[in-house]
Amino acid sequence: MPDVKLNGELHRDHRPSLRCDGLEAMLIYSMSVSVDGFIADREGAFEWGAPSEELFRFHTALVSDLGGYLLGRRLYETMLVWETDPSMRDNELRATFADVWCAIPKVVFSHTLDSVQGNARLAEASLAEEIAAALDATDKDVSIGGAGLAAQAIELGLVDELRIFRYPVVVGGGTPFLPPVTEDVPLDLIDTRTFGSRVIYERYGRARDESD
């Protein structure tokens, strides 16, 4: 298997890419997750998921490779400060991430917002149609979040990869990373990495039948 160079470091893929030709864009769902599978705790807090500098650089490298982002209202409002608040650029690392985030075209799904700011537009079509349009518009991967919107895409069978940053904490309840499913979803482990902060990165792809 070929090695993949990311953020100056080599990571070995454990299986071939899901891409048929090495160029086809994929839909990715990536979040910080507790050991027991939640992206926010029972009070909606997620401060336990604050990244170390090493992990922040890794996130920036991953985000810089995206060609689009589909997101729900809450995630949009959480991330909007990177496009509107100059104080978020108070050091080189944060300024780099802000530049990367601002450059990504975003589609926001909301029943309550009349308009959005930054490099974003409100969704005008169904989730499946917006995903198809986002993937057709780029040769890069496209990401989706947060949990509610991603759950719909998972239920439609449209998510190609899960990228989990698993933090060493048990929160006992809250917003789950994954929705309940009615049948098993086989996955292939593509890559793992453990950071100095003991956060474990897990990358999974949908298992393919040999006939695919």
Disulfide bonds with the S-S distance in Angstrom:
none
